[in-house]
Amino acid sequence: MLATHKTHCEQFNTFGGILMLSAWGFAMVIGSFLFLWMGYRLDEKLGTAPNFMLGLFFLGIFLCVMRLYQEAWKKRKDV
């Protein structure tokens, strides 16, 4: 009985990890496109071609990756 309980816990931990990664992927896509759109709107108003659009796009990706790294580092210390 104890062995089956352990395998169920391991299974849920693996499933939780997959869900966490997919949620971070979704957040990264939404965040980067939101920053891309805000940069596009700023460039449209200021007439500065792709400067803000690309800058904010890469900033959005960088921020999402850093938050993912921080979350992974925190989970690593907890385990």
CNS distance restraints for C-alpha pairs under 8 A (distance, minus, plus):
assign (resid   1 and name CA) (resid   5 and name CA) 6.32 0.50 0.50
assign (resid   2 and name CA) (resid   6 and name CA) 6.28 0.50 0.50
assign (resid   3 and name CA) (resid   7 and name CA) 6.33 0.50 0.50
assign (resid   4 and name CA) (resid   8 and name CA) 6.21 0.50 0.50
assign (resid   5 and name CA) (resid   9 and name CA) 6.29 0.50 0.50
assign (resid   6 and name CA) (resid  10 and name CA) 6.19 0.50 0.50
assign (resid   7 and name CA) (resid  11 and name CA) 6.02 0.50 0.50
assign (resid   8 and name CA) (resid  12 and name CA) 6.24 0.50 0.50
assign (resid   9 and name CA) (resid  13 and name CA) 6.14 0.50 0.50
assign (resid  10 and name CA) (resid  14 and name CA) 6.21 0.50 0.50
assign (resid  11 and name CA) (resid  15 and name CA) 6.16 0.50 0.50
assign (resid  12 and name CA) (resid  16 and name CA) 5.86 0.50 0.50
assign (resid  13 and name CA) (resid  17 and name CA) 6.17 0.50 0.50
assign (resid  14 and name CA) (resid  18 and name CA) 6.37 0.50 0.50
assign (resid  15 and name CA) (resid  19 and name CA) 6.24 0.50 0.50
assign (resid  16 and name CA) (resid  20 and name CA) 6.04 0.50 0.50
assign (resid  17 and name CA) (resid  21 and name CA) 6.21 0.50 0.50
assign (resid  18 and name CA) (resid  22 and name CA) 6.21 0.50 0.50
assign (resid  19 and name CA) (resid  23 and name CA) 6.08 0.50 0.50
assign (resid  20 and name CA) (resid  24 and name CA) 6.20 0.50 0.50
assign (resid  21 and name CA) (resid  25 and name CA) 6.12 0.50 0.50
assign (resid  22 and name CA) (resid  26 and name CA) 6.15 0.50 0.50
assign (resid  23 and name CA) (resid  27 and name CA) 6.15 0.50 0.50
assign (resid  24 and name CA) (resid  28 and name CA) 6.02 0.50 0.50
assign (resid  24 and name CA) (resid  64 and name CA) 7.94 0.50 0.50
assign (resid  24 and name CA) (resid  68 and name CA) 6.92 0.50 0.50
assign (resid  25 and name CA) (resid  29 and name CA) 6.27 0.50 0.50
assign (resid  26 and name CA) (resid  30 and name CA) 6.20 0.50 0.50
assign (resid  27 and name CA) (resid  31 and name CA) 5.78 0.50 0.50
assign (resid  27 and name CA) (resid  64 and name CA) 7.49 0.50 0.50
assign (resid  28 and name CA) (resid  32 and name CA) 5.91 0.50 0.50
assign (resid  28 and name CA) (resid  60 and name CA) 7.73 0.50 0.50
assign (resid  28 and name CA) (resid  61 and name CA) 6.48 0.50 0.50
assign (resid  28 and name CA) (resid  64 and name CA) 5.56 0.50 0.50
assign (resid  28 and name CA) (resid  65 and name CA) 7.65 0.50 0.50
assign (resid  29 and name CA) (resid  33 and name CA) 6.15 0.50 0.50
assign (resid  30 and name CA) (resid  34 and name CA) 6.03 0.50 0.50
assign (resid  31 and name CA) (resid  35 and name CA) 6.20 0.50 0.50
assign (resid  31 and name CA) (resid  60 and name CA) 5.93 0.50 0.50
assign (resid  31 and name CA) (resid  61 and name CA) 7.40 0.50 0.50
assign (resid  31 and name CA) (resid  64 and name CA) 7.42 0.50 0.50
assign (resid  32 and name CA) (resid  36 and name CA) 6.02 0.50 0.50
assign (resid  32 and name CA) (resid  56 and name CA) 7.99 0.50 0.50
assign (resid  32 and name CA) (resid  57 and name CA) 5.40 0.50 0.50
assign (resid  32 and name CA) (resid  58 and name CA) 7.44 0.50 0.50
assign (resid  32 and name CA) (resid  59 and name CA) 7.96 0.50 0.50
assign (resid  32 and name CA) (resid  60 and name CA) 4.73 0.50 0.50
assign (resid  32 and name CA) (resid  61 and name CA) 5.49 0.50 0.50
assign (resid  33 and name CA) (resid  37 and name CA) 6.00 0.50 0.50
assign (resid  33 and name CA) (resid  57 and name CA) 6.99 0.50 0.50
assign (resid  34 and name CA) (resid  38 and name CA) 6.23 0.50 0.50
assign (resid  35 and name CA) (resid  39 and name CA) 6.09 0.50 0.50
assign (resid  35 and name CA) (resid  53 and name CA) 7.54 0.50 0.50
assign (resid  35 and name CA) (resid  56 and name CA) 5.25 0.50 0.50
assign (resid  35 and name CA) (resid  57 and name CA) 5.24 0.50 0.50
assign (resid  35 and name CA) (resid  59 and name CA) 7.76 0.50 0.50
assign (resid  35 and name CA) (resid  60 and name CA) 5.81 0.50 0.50
assign (resid  36 and name CA) (resid  40 and name CA) 6.15 0.50 0.50
assign (resid  36 and name CA) (resid  53 and name CA) 5.22 0.50 0.50
assign (resid  36 and name CA) (resid  54 and name CA) 6.84 0.50 0.50
assign (resid  36 and name CA) (resid  56 and name CA) 5.97 0.50 0.50
assign (resid  36 and name CA) (resid  57 and name CA) 4.61 0.50 0.50
assign (resid  37 and name CA) (resid  41 and name CA) 6.23 0.50 0.50
assign (resid  37 and name CA) (resid  53 and name CA) 7.09 0.50 0.50
assign (resid  38 and name CA) (resid  42 and name CA) 6.23 0.50 0.50
assign (resid  38 and name CA) (resid  53 and name CA) 7.12 0.50 0.50
assign (resid  38 and name CA) (resid  56 and name CA) 7.58 0.50 0.50
assign (resid  39 and name CA) (resid  43 and name CA) 6.05 0.50 0.50
assign (resid  39 and name CA) (resid  50 and name CA) 7.99 0.50 0.50
assign (resid  39 and name CA) (resid  51 and name CA) 7.83 0.50 0.50
assign (resid  39 and name CA) (resid  52 and name CA) 4.60 0.50 0.50
assign (resid  39 and name CA) (resid  53 and name CA) 3.67 0.50 0.50
assign (resid  39 and name CA) (resid  54 and name CA) 7.12 0.50 0.50
assign (resid  39 and name CA) (resid  55 and name CA) 7.47 0.50 0.50
assign (resid  39 and name CA) (resid  56 and name CA) 5.72 0.50 0.50
assign (resid  39 and name CA) (resid  57 and name CA) 7.36 0.50 0.50
assign (resid  40 and name CA) (resid  44 and name CA) 6.03 0.50 0.50
assign (resid  40 and name CA) (resid  50 and name CA) 7.28 0.50 0.50
assign (resid  40 and name CA) (resid  52 and name CA) 6.85 0.50 0.50
assign (resid  40 and name CA) (resid  53 and name CA) 4.81 0.50 0.50
assign (resid  41 and name CA) (resid  45 and name CA) 6.32 0.50 0.50
assign (resid  42 and name CA) (resid  46 and name CA) 6.04 0.50 0.50
assign (resid  42 and name CA) (resid  52 and name CA) 6.63 0.50 0.50
assign (resid  42 and name CA) (resid  53 and name CA) 7.62 0.50 0.50
assign (resid  43 and name CA) (resid  47 and name CA) 5.22 0.50 0.50
assign (resid  43 and name CA) (resid  48 and name CA) 4.90 0.50 0.50
assign (resid  43 and name CA) (resid  49 and name CA) 5.78 0.50 0.50
assign (resid  43 and name CA) (resid  50 and name CA) 6.59 0.50 0.50
assign (resid  43 and name CA) (resid  51 and name CA) 7.01 0.50 0.50
assign (resid  43 and name CA) (resid  52 and name CA) 5.97 0.50 0.50
assign (resid  43 and name CA) (resid  53 and name CA) 6.71 0.50 0.50
assign (resid  44 and name CA) (resid  48 and name CA) 7.20 0.50 0.50
assign (resid  44 and name CA) (resid  49 and name CA) 7.51 0.50 0.50
assign (resid  48 and name CA) (resid  52 and name CA) 7.45 0.50 0.50
assign (resid  50 and name CA) (resid  54 and name CA) 5.89 0.50 0.50
assign (resid  51 and name CA) (resid  55 and name CA) 6.06 0.50 0.50
assign (resid  52 and name CA) (resid  56 and name CA) 5.75 0.50 0.50
assign (resid  53 and name CA) (resid  57 and name CA) 6.05 0.50 0.50
assign (resid  54 and name CA) (resid  58 and name CA) 6.19 0.50 0.50
assign (resid  55 and name CA) (resid  59 and name CA) 6.11 0.50 0.50
assign (resid  56 and name CA) (resid  60 and name CA) 6.01 0.50 0.50
assign (resid  57 and name CA) (resid  61 and name CA) 6.43 0.50 0.50
assign (resid  58 and name CA) (resid  62 and name CA) 6.02 0.50 0.50
assign (resid  59 and name CA) (resid  63 and name CA) 6.07 0.50 0.50
assign (resid  60 and name CA) (resid  64 and name CA) 6.23 0.50 0.50
assign (resid  61 and name CA) (resid  65 and name CA) 6.16 0.50 0.50
assign (resid  62 and name CA) (resid  66 and name CA) 6.11 0.50 0.50
assign (resid  63 and name CA) (resid  67 and name CA) 6.19 0.50 0.50
assign (resid  64 and name CA) (resid  68 and name CA) 6.16 0.50 0.50
assign (resid  65 and name CA) (resid  69 and name CA) 6.11 0.50 0.50
assign (resid  66 and name CA) (resid  70 and name CA) 6.15 0.50 0.50
assign (resid  67 and name CA) (resid  71 and name CA) 6.13 0.50 0.50
assign (resid  68 and name CA) (resid  72 and name CA) 6.15 0.50 0.50
assign (resid  69 and name CA) (resid  73 and name CA) 6.06 0.50 0.50
assign (resid  70 and name CA) (resid  74 and name CA) 6.13 0.50 0.50
assign (resid  71 and name CA) (resid  75 and name CA) 6.19 0.50 0.50
assign (resid  72 and name CA) (resid  76 and name CA) 6.05 0.50 0.50
assign (resid  73 and name CA) (resid  77 and name CA) 6.38 0.50 0.50
assign (resid  74 and name CA) (resid  78 and name CA) 6.35 0.50 0.50
assign (resid  75 and name CA) (resid  79 and name CA) 6.36 0.50 0.50
